[in-house]
């Protein structure tokens, strides 16, 4: 650049280039990184967020790109068809030490090796989505939790093998900053695991228990005493949870086909959100 005039695209200041990059889709970002060495260096240094969910050859792209994008803080790798293998996660764990958000949903091919790698390489993770990853064991999940202690959001929906009471006890012990946990359809989870979260995670405000058929009123009482703002249930025995929620000023309850709820006052409703004020109003109608 001479006298404030750009001689070519390669002379675009890095700050301007990164601002332009922030306005285009991730596919275009990848293409732009190959224009010239200057662009590649600028993008690799300044790129913080990347999604490769659009890619049909995701595993190879991760292996080739991730070593260049070592400053990434957010990496989205959602899949409709399983593509990622353990070697890709090894690469992520080796180079993306600052990673805070990682989405690996439906990564059916991944094994425990991937969780062990993330435990050692990505200890700053705050949000992890491994929903639908059915091959992980509870031993590997517990190991991850013992290292990734900054987690705030954890999605384990459908991780039946990994999400056991034992794993949840370790999560409750080490991941004390958790604010949101999805345990949907983890049918092996019982009151023991849920109460471990209630006791160990004081900041927890959102808990999805859809499909957790072993949950009873015992652990739900503990959740209410903890002042949860949002809990989603499915086929859970609720007993007098709604009444107790009123006294605890529970902000909102989300329910889904809960047994005994129909006999209380919600007959005919299949799904909905009821504020405490609405519940009180219905109770007054029944009393009067």
TIDREN-272584 format. One line per 4 residues: number of its first residue (from 1); their letters; for each residue y, x, z of N, C-alpha, C. Coordinates in pm, whole numbers. Layout:
BEGIN
NUM	a	Y/X/Z/Y/X/Z/Y/X/Z | ... $
***
This chain:
BEGIN
1	xxxx	-119/86/0/0/0/0/124/89/0 | 217/64/-94/337/148/-111/460/60/-105 | 548/88/-7/673/13/4/652/-133/36 | 542/-164/109/517/-302/149/450/-385/42 $
5	xxxx	414/-322/-71/349/-395/-180/202/-359/-183 | 115/-460/-189/-28/-436/-194/-67/-382/-331 | -137/-269/-330/-184/-211/-456/-315/-275/-501 | -387/-334/-410/-514/-398/-442/-569/-470/-321 $
9	xxxx	-678/-544/-341/-738/-620/-233/-780/-530/-117 | -819/-409/-149/-868/-319/-46/-758/-279/53 | -631/-302/15/-519/-263/101/-474/-374/196 | -542/-486/195/-506/-594/287/-525/-547/431 $
13	xxxx	-423/-564/516/-435/-523/657/-553/-594/724 | -618/-526/817/-736/-581/880/-707/-713/950 | -590/-723/1017/-557/-846/1089/-547/-964/994 | -487/-942/876/-474/-1049/777/-610/-1085/718 $
17	xxxx	-690/-983/692/-823/-1007/637/-907/-1091/733 | -905/-1057/861/-983/-1131/959/-933/-1274/974 | -802/-1294/958/-748/-1428/964/-796/-1510/845 | -802/-1448/728/-854/-1516/609/-1002/-1548/627 $
21	xxxx	-1076/-1452/679/-1220/-1469/699/-1248/-1586/794 | -1162/-1606/892/-1183/-1713/989/-1174/-1851/926 | -1118/-1859/805/-1098/-1988/738/-1208/-2022/639 | -1301/-1931/613/-1405/-1955/513/-1540/-1970/582 $
25	xxxx	-1640/-2016/506/-1772/-2035/564/-1844/-1902/578 | -1955/-1904/651/-2026/-1781/684/-2090/-1715/561 | -2129/-1794/465/-2184/-1736/342/-2081/-1651/271 | -1955/-1700/269/-1847/-1625/204/-1816/-1498/283 $
29	xxxx	-1829/-1505/416/-1807/-1386/499/-1904/-1276/460 | -2030/-1312/441/-2131/-1214/403/-2098/-1151/269 | -2057/-1234/174/-2020/-1183/42/-1900/-1090/52 | -1800/-1130/130/-1678/-1050/145/-1707/-913/205 $
33	xxxx	-1805/-906/294/-1837/-778/358/-1893/-676/259 | -1930/-723/140/-1983/-631/38/-1884/-595/-70 | -1759/-641/-59/-1659/-615/-162/-1625/-466/-171 | -1597/-407/-55/-1566/-264/-52/-1589/-212/90 $
37	xxxx	-1583/-84/105/-1610/-25/236/-1507/-66/339 | -1382/-75/299/-1276/-114/392/-1297/-255/445 | -1332/-349/355/-1358/-486/398/-1480/-492/489 | -1584/-417/450/-1705/-418/531/-1676/-369/673 $
41	xxxx	-1602/-259/684/-1572/-203/815/-1488/-298/898 | -1391/-363/833/-1302/-455/904/-1379/-577/954 | -1463/-633/868/-1539/-752/906/-1643/-718/1014 | -1708/-606/995/-1809/-566/1093/-1749/-541/1230 $
45	xxxx	-1627/-493/1232/-1561/-462/1359/-1502/-587/1424 | -1452/-678/1340/-1377/-791/1395/-1452/-924/1400 | -1569/-932/1335/-1641/-1059/1332/-1709/-1086/1466 | -1677/-1200/1528/-1733/-1234/1659/-1832/-1350/1654 $
49	xxxx	-1819/-1435/1553/-1903/-1555/1544/-1968/-1562/1406 | -2099/-1590/1403/-2171/-1595/1276/-2286/-1694/1285 | -2300/-1774/1179/-2413/-1865/1166/-2487/-1834/1037 | -2618/-1819/1050/-2703/-1794/933/-2800/-1911/911 $
53	xxxx	-2767/-2026/966/-2857/-2141/956/-2872/-2189/812 | -2779/-2155/727/-2785/-2196/586/-2882/-2110/505 | -2925/-1999/559/-3000/-1899/483/-3149/-1936/474 | -3206/-1920/354/-3348/-1945/332/-3433/-1819/350 $
57	xxxx	-3366/-1708/368/-3437/-1581/392/-3379/-1517/518 | -3377/-1595/624/-3305/-1560/745/-3354/-1431/808 | -3482/-1414/817/-3535/-1298/889/-3488/-1167/826 | -3500/-1156/693/-3458/-1034/625/-3307/-1014/636 $
61	xxxx	-3232/-1125/632/-3086/-1113/641/-3045/-1064/780 | -3112/-1113/882/-3083/-1066/1018/-3112/-917/1030 | -3224/-874/975/-3262/-732/983/-3161/-642/913 | -3102/-691/804/-3009/-607/728/-2866/-616/777 $
65	xxxx	-2824/-733/829/-2684/-754/865/-2651/-723/1011 | -2739/-761/1099/-2707/-751/1243/-2668/-610/1286 | -2734/-504/1234/-2689/-369/1275/-2544/-340/1239 | -2490/-410/1139/-2351/-389/1099/-2255/-473/1183 $
69	xxxx	-2301/-587/1233/-2215/-678/1308/-2243/-667/1458 | -2225/-551/1511/-2262/-523/1650/-2168/-587/1752 | -2052/-637/1707/-1954/-697/1798/-1973/-847/1816 | -2076/-902/1755/-2097/-1047/1760/-2108/-1098/1903 $
73	xxxx	-2042/-1211/1927/-2054/-1280/2056/-2131/-1411/2043 | -2129/-1469/1921/-2199/-1594/1895/-2284/-1578/1769 | -2412/-1614/1779/-2502/-1605/1664/-2588/-1732/1660 | -2573/-1809/1553/-2644/-1935/1537/-2754/-1917/1432 $
77	xxxx	-2877/-1936/1473/-2993/-1916/1385/-3085/-2038/1389 | -3028/-2155/1374/-3108/-2278/1373/-3193/-2283/1246 | -3312/-2343/1260/-3403/-2348/1146/-3469/-2484/1135 | -3482/-2533/1012/-3563/-2651/988/-3708/-2611/965 $
81	xxxx	-3726/-2499/895/-3858/-2440/876/-3857/-2303/943 | -3960/-2269/1019/-3960/-2143/1093/-3954/-2021/1002 | -3855/-1936/1027/-3837/-1814/948/-3834/-1688/1035 | -3768/-1698/1149/-3748/-1580/1232/-3878/-1526/1290 $
85	xxxx	-3889/-1394/1292/-4001/-1326/1355/-3948/-1237/1466 | -4038/-1184/1545/-3999/-1104/1660/-3916/-981/1624 | -3942/-923/1505/-3867/-803/1468/-3718/-832/1452 | -3685/-954/1409/-3543/-991/1397/-3477/-998/1535 $
89	xxxx	-3547/-1054/1632/-3491/-1063/1767/-3480/-925/1829 | -3576/-838/1800/-3567/-699/1846/-3438/-634/1796 | -3405/-659/1671/-3284/-603/1611/-3159/-659/1678 | -3157/-789/1702/-3044/-852/1769/-3025/-792/1909 $
93	xxxx	-3133/-778/1981/-3125/-725/2117/-3082/-579/2119 | -3114/-506/2014/-3080/-363/2008/-2934/-339/1974 | -2875/-426/1893/-2740/-400/1842/-2633/-492/1900 | -2667/-616/1932/-2565/-712/1976/-2560/-720/2129 $
97	xxxx	-2511/-615/2188/-2508/-607/2334/-2404/-699/2397 | -2305/-744/2317/-2200/-830/2369/-2229/-977/2344 | -2348/-1010/2295/-2380/-1147/2258/-2375/-1240/2379 | -2305/-1353/2361/-2291/-1451/2469/-2356/-1585/2435 $
101	xxxx	-2362/-1617/2306/-2418/-1746/2263/-2524/-1719/2156 | -2645/-1770/2179/-2755/-1749/2083/-2832/-1880/2069 | -2844/-1925/1944/-2916/-2049/1914/-3038/-2015/1830 | -3157/-2034/1887/-3283/-2003/1819/-3371/-2126/1804 $
105	xxxx	-3314/-2242/1805/-3394/-2364/1807/-3492/-2370/1689 | -3611/-2421/1719/-3720/-2437/1623/-3770/-2304/1567 | -3760/-2200/1646/-3815/-2070/1603/-3962/-2062/1645 | -4045/-2134/1573/-4185/-2149/1612/-4264/-2019/1606 $
109	xxxx	-4217/-1924/1524/-4293/-1801/1505/-4271/-1698/1615 | -4169/-1718/1695/-4136/-1618/1797/-4237/-1620/1911 | -4264/-1502/1965/-4356/-1489/2078/-4280/-1440/2201 | -4353/-1417/2307/-4291/-1366/2431/-4216/-1236/2409 $
113	xxxx	-4258/-1160/2312/-4191/-1033/2282/-4041/-1051/2261 | -4002/-1162/2201/-3860/-1187/2175/-3783/-1208/2305 | -3840/-1283/2398/-3771/-1306/2526/-3759/-1178/2607 | -3861/-1095/2602/-3854/-966/2672/-3743/-879/2611 $
117	xxxx	-3732/-881/2478/-3628/-802/2412/-3489/-850/2450 | -3469/-982/2450/-3338/-1038/2487/-3304/-1007/2633 | -3404/-1008/2718/-3381/-978/2859/-3322/-840/2878 | -3366/-745/2799/-3320/-607/2814/-3192/-580/2734 $
121	xxxx	-3177/-647/2619/-3066/-612/2531/-2945/-703/2537 | -2961/-827/2585/-2851/-925/2580/-2829/-987/2718 | -2793/-906/2813/-2780/-953/2950/-2653/-1033/2974 | -2561/-1035/2876/-2437/-1111/2892/-2448/-1252/2835 $
125	xxxx	-2568/-1295/2796/-2586/-1429/2741/-2536/-1535/2839 | -2456/-1628/2786/-2408/-1739/2867/-2464/-1873/2818 | -2502/-1876/2691/-2556/-2000/2635/-2676/-1964/2546 | -2792/-2020/2579/-2914/-1991/2504/-2986/-2121/2471 $
129	xxxx	-3016/-2138/2343/-3089/-2256/2297/-3221/-2209/2236 | -3331/-2238/2305/-3464/-2206/2251/-3546/-2334/2241 | -3479/-2446/2221/-3549/-2573/2211/-3646/-2571/2093 | -3763/-2626/2117/-3864/-2630/2013/-3941/-2502/1993 $
133	xxxx	-3913/-2401/2072/-3987/-2274/2062/-4112/-2287/2148 | -4219/-2332/2088/-4337/-2375/2163/-4431/-2262/2202 | -4406/-2140/2156/-4500/-2030/2183/-4466/-1949/2306 | -4347/-1967/2361/-4306/-1889/2477/-4385/-1931/2602 $
137	xxxx	-4415/-1835/2687/-4485/-1863/2812/-4385/-1871/2926 | -4429/-1928/3038/-4340/-1937/3153/-4316/-1799/3215 | -4411/-1707/3197/-4393/-1571/3247/-4276/-1502/3177 | -4270/-1517/3044/-4162/-1455/2966/-4028/-1520/2996 $
141	xxxx	-4026/-1653/3013/-3901/-1722/3045/-3849/-1679/3182 | -3939/-1666/3277/-3899/-1620/3410/-3845/-1477/3404 | -3906/-1394/3323/-3859/-1256/3308/-3718/-1253/3250 | -3695/-1336/3147/-3561/-1345/3087/-3458/-1387/3191 $
145	xxxx	-3493/-1489/3271/-3399/-1540/3370/-3363/-1434/3474 | -3456/-1346/3504/-3429/-1244/3606/-3331/-1138/3558 | -3310/-1129/3427/-3216/-1031/3371/-3087/-1097/3320 | -3099/-1213/3257/-2981/-1280/3200/-2922/-1375/3304 $
149	xxxx	-2854/-1318/3401/-2808/-1394/3516/-2672/-1461/3497 | -2613/-1444/3378/-2483/-1506/3351/-2497/-1637/3276 | -2619/-1682/3252/-2642/-1805/3176/-2571/-1924/3239 | -2502/-2001/3154/-2438/-2124/3198/-2498/-2248/3133 $
153	xxxx	-2548/-2230/3010/-2609/-2341/2936/-2745/-2296/2886 | -2848/-2373/2917/-2985/-2336/2879/-3056/-2459/2824 | -3098/-2452/2698/-3168/-2564/2634/-3315/-2527/2617 | -3401/-2594/2691/-3546/-2569/2688/-3622/-2690/2636 $
157	xxxx	-3553/-2780/2569/-3616/-2903/2522/-3740/-2874/2437 | -3853/-2930/2475/-3975/-2913/2399/-4051/-2784/2426 | -3998/-2699/2513/-4067/-2573/2547/-4169/-2601/2658 | -4276/-2669/2622/-4371/-2719/2722/-4441/-2606/2795 $
161	xxxx	-4486/-2505/2722/-4557/-2394/2786/-4465/-2310/2874 | -4344/-2290/2829/-4252/-2201/2900/-4192/-2265/3024 | -4170/-2396/3017/-4095/-2462/3123/-4190/-2520/3227 | -4225/-2437/3321/-4310/-2477/3433/-4227/-2474/3561 $
165	xxxx	-4283/-2527/3668/-4214/-2520/3796/-4192/-2376/3839 | -4288/-2290/3808/-4274/-2149/3844/-4154/-2086/3775 | -4140/-2112/3645/-4025/-2059/3570/-3894/-2114/3623 | -3891/-2243/3656/-3768/-2304/3707/-3731/-2249/3845 $
169	xxxx	-3830/-2213/3923/-3800/-2152/4053/-3732/-2017/4035 | -3775/-1940/3935/-3711/-1811/3907/-3571/-1833/3852 | -3557/-1932/3763/-3425/-1964/3708/-3329/-2004/3820 | -3376/-2086/3912/-3293/-2127/4024/-3256/-2011/4114 $
173	xxxx	-3341/-1912/4120/-3316/-1795/4205/-3212/-1701/4146 | -3216/-1681/4014/-3133/-1578/3952/-3015/-1633/3869 | -3031/-1748/3809/-2926/-1801/3719/-2838/-1899/3794 | -2762/-1849/3888/-2684/-1934/3978/-2558/-1991/3915 $
177	xxxx	-2526/-1948/3792/-2404/-1998/3726/-2433/-2111/3628 | -2557/-2156/3621/-2593/-2261/3526/-2513/-2388/3548 | -2464/-2445/3437/-2389/-2569/3441/-2461/-2682/3368 | -2544/-2645/3269/-2614/-2746/3190/-2754/-2696/3155 $
181	xxxx	-2854/-2781/3180/-2993/-2747/3150/-3059/-2866/3082 | -3127/-2840/2972/-3202/-2944/2901/-3351/-2917/2919 | -3419/-3006/2990/-3564/-2995/3013/-3639/-3107/2941 | -3576/-3164/2838/-3635/-3276/2768/-3777/-3250/2720 $
185	xxxx	-3867/-3345/2753/-4006/-3344/2706/-4086/-3225/2758 | -4038/-3163/2864/-4117/-3058/2931/-4202/-3128/3037 | -4314/-3178/2996/-4392/-3273/3075/-4462/-3211/3196 | -4459/-3078/3206/-4523/-3013/3321/-4427/-2993/3438 $
189	xxxx	-4301/-3026/3417/-4202/-3007/3522/-4215/-3118/3627 | -4215/-3078/3753/-4224/-3176/3862/-4103/-3164/3953 | -4106/-3236/4063/-3996/-3231/4159/-3971/-3089/4210 | -4076/-3009/4221/-4063/-2873/4272/-3965/-2792/4187 $
193	xxxx	-3983/-2799/4054/-3896/-2724/3964/-3754/-2776/3963 | -3738/-2908/3960/-3604/-2967/3957/-3528/-2938/4085 | -3596/-2944/4197/-3529/-2915/4324/-3491/-2768/4335 | -3566/-2681/4271/-3529/-2539/4268/-3396/-2521/4195 $
197	xxxx	-3375/-2597/4088/-3247/-2592/4018/-3136/-2651/4103 | -3166/-2762/4170/-3065/-2828/4253/-3017/-2737/4365 | -3109/-2664/4425/-3074/-2576/4537/-3010/-2445/4490 | -3059/-2392/4377/-3015/-2259/4335/-2896/-2254/4243 $
201	xxxx	-2859/-2368/4183/-2751/-2370/4084/-2642/-2468/4127 | -2552/-2425/4213/-2451/-2516/4268/-2352/-2569/4165 | -2339/-2500/4050/-2245/-2544/3947/-2309/-2639/3845 | -2438/-2668/3860/-2508/-2751/3763/-2452/-2892/3762 $
205	xxxx	-2412/-2939/3645/-2352/-3071/3632/-2418/-3156/3525 | -2502/-3098/3442/-2569/-3175/3338/-2715/-3134/3333 | -2803/-3234/3345/-2946/-3206/3345/-3018/-3315/3268 | -3088/-3274/3161/-3163/-3369/3078/-3309/-3365/3120 $
209	xxxx	-3359/-3478/3168/-3497/-3489/3214/-3577/-3588/3130 | -3532/-3616/3009/-3604/-3710/2922/-3748/-3663/2901 | -3841/-3752/2924/-3980/-3719/2901/-4047/-3642/3013 | -3976/-3615/3121/-4035/-3544/3235/-4102/-3647/3325 $
213	xxxx	-4225/-3682/3294/-4291/-3797/3355/-4335/-3773/3498 | -4330/-3648/3544/-4374/-3616/3680/-4260/-3626/3782 | -4139/-3646/3733/-4022/-3651/3822/-4022/-3782/3901 | -3993/-3774/4030/-3985/-3893/4114/-3848/-3899/4180 $
217	xxxx	-3832/-3999/4268/-3705/-4016/4336/-3670/-3903/4430 | -3769/-3824/4470/-3744/-3714/4565/-3644/-3614/4509 | -3670/-3563/4390/-3579/-3464/4332/-3450/-3528/4284 | -3457/-3654/4240/-3335/-3721/4195/-3238/-3739/4310 $
221	xxxx	-3290/-3764/4429/-3203/-3774/4547/-3127/-3643/4569 | -3197/-3531/4551/-3133/-3401/4570/-3025/-3377/4466 | -3051/-3423/4343/-2950/-3408/4239/-2824/-3485/4273 | -2841/-3603/4324/-2725/-3686/4359/-2647/-3623/4473 $
225	xxxx	-2719/-3572/4572/-2650/-3507/4684/-2570/-3385/4638 | -2615/-3326/4527/-2542/-3212/4472/-2419/-3252/4394 | -2397/-3383/4375/-2276/-3430/4309/-2280/-3416/4159 | -2396/-3434/4095/-2405/-3419/3951/-2322/-3524/3880 $
229	xxxx	-2259/-3483/3769/-2177/-3576/3691/-2260/-3648/3585 | -2367/-3587/3540/-2442/-3647/3429/-2587/-3605/3436 | -2674/-3703/3447/-2817/-3676/3445/-2880/-3776/3351 | -2972/-3730/3267/-3039/-3820/3174/-3186/-3826/3211 $
233	xxxx	-3236/-3947/3227/-3373/-3967/3268/-3452/-4037/3159 | -3581/-4021/3161/-3670/-4099/3075/-3802/-4117/3146 | -3847/-4241/3156/-3972/-4276/3224/-3983/-4207/3359 | -3874/-4213/3437/-3875/-4157/3573/-3878/-4271/3674 $
237	xxxx	-3939/-4249/3789/-3935/-4348/3895/-3804/-4330/3969 | -3718/-4429/3965/-3581/-4413/4015/-3567/-4463/4159 | -3646/-4565/4201/-3631/-4624/4333/-3485/-4669/4356 | -3423/-4622/4462/-3288/-4670/4493/-3182/-4569/4454 $
241	xxxx	-3208/-4490/4349/-3114/-4385/4309/-2977/-4442/4274 | -2975/-4555/4204/-2846/-4608/4162/-2762/-4652/4282 | -2827/-4711/4382/-2754/-4752/4500/-2699/-4632/4575 | -2780/-4529/4589/-2734/-4410/4659/-2624/-4340/4580 $
245	xxxx	-2631/-4351/4447/-2529/-4289/4364/-2392/-4349/4392 | -2390/-4477/4421/-2263/-4541/4451/-2197/-4477/4573 | -2276/-4459/4678/-2219/-4403/4800/-2175/-4259/4783 | -2236/-4189/4688/-2200/-4050/4663/-2092/-4038/4556 $
249	xxxx	-2041/-4153/4505/-1937/-4153/4402/-1983/-4075/4279 | -2106/-4104/4241/-2164/-4039/4124/-2086/-4084/4002 | -2030/-3993/3926/-1938/-4029/3818/-2004/-4112/3709 | -2123/-4072/3664/-2189/-4148/3559/-2337/-4117/3559 $
253	xxxx	-2416/-4217/3523/-2560/-4198/3510/-2600/-4238/3369 | -2680/-4156/3306/-2735/-4192/3176/-2883/-4216/3198 | -2932/-4330/3157/-3072/-4358/3181/-3139/-4399/3050 | -3269/-4387/3046/-3343/-4419/2924/-3483/-4466/2962 $
257	xxxx	-3505/-4597/2953/-3636/-4657/2982/-3689/-4612/3119 | -3610/-4629/3222/-3651/-4586/3357/-3728/-4699/3425 | -3844/-4669/3480/-3922/-4768/3552/-3845/-4810/3677 | -3861/-4936/3713/-3800/-4998/3830/-3652/-5028/3810 $
261	xxxx	-3590/-4972/3710/-3450/-5005/3685/-3439/-5150/3642 | -3534/-5196/3560/-3530/-5334/3514/-3534/-5431/3633 | -3618/-5399/3733/-3630/-5488/3847/-3506/-5485/3936 | -3423/-5383/3918/-3303/-5373/4001/-3194/-5463/3947 $
265	xxxx	-3141/-5432/3830/-3036/-5517/3776/-3010/-5493/3628 | -3093/-5409/3562/-3063/-5375/3424/-3170/-5427/3328 | -3227/-5541/3358/-3333/-5595/3275/-3284/-5617/3132 | -3363/-5570/3036/-3330/-5592/2896/-3252/-5479/2833 $
269	xxxx	-3194/-5391/2914/-3120/-5278/2859/-3215/-5161/2838 | -3209/-5097/2722/-3296/-4984/2693/-3225/-4852/2708 | -3098/-4846/2678/-3027/-4720/2690/-2879/-4749/2710 | -2811/-4670/2791/-2668/-4691/2809/-2610/-4597/2910 $
273	xxxx	-2481/-4602/2926/-2410/-4525/3028/-2339/-4623/3118 | -2363/-4614/3247/-2302/-4704/3342/-2218/-4625/3441 | -2091/-4658/3449/-2006/-4598/3551/-2033/-4664/3685 | -2007/-4592/3790/-2032/-4646/3924/-1958/-4778/3945 $
277	xxxx	-1837/-4790/3890/-1760/-4913/3906/-1830/-5030/3838 | -1895/-5005/3725/-1967/-5110/3654/-2089/-5155/3733 | -2161/-5060/3794/-2278/-5093/3875/-2236/-5179/3994 | -2127/-5139/4059/-2077/-5214/4174/-2040/-5356/4133 $
281	xxxx	-1977/-5369/4017/-1937/-5500/3967/-2060/-5589/3947 | -2166/-5533/3888/-2288/-5610/3866/-2353/-5650/3998 | -2353/-5561/4095/-2410/-5592/4226/-2333/-5707/4293 | -2201/-5705/4282/-2120/-5810/4342/-2150/-5943/4276 $
285	xxxx	-2172/-5941/4145/-2206/-6064/4074/-2337/-6121/4125 | -2435/-6031/4149/-2564/-6078/4199/-2553/-6133/4341 | -2474/-6065/4425/-2459/-6109/4563/-2386/-6242/4573 | -2280/-6254/4492/-2199/-6377/4496/-2264/-6489/4415 $
***
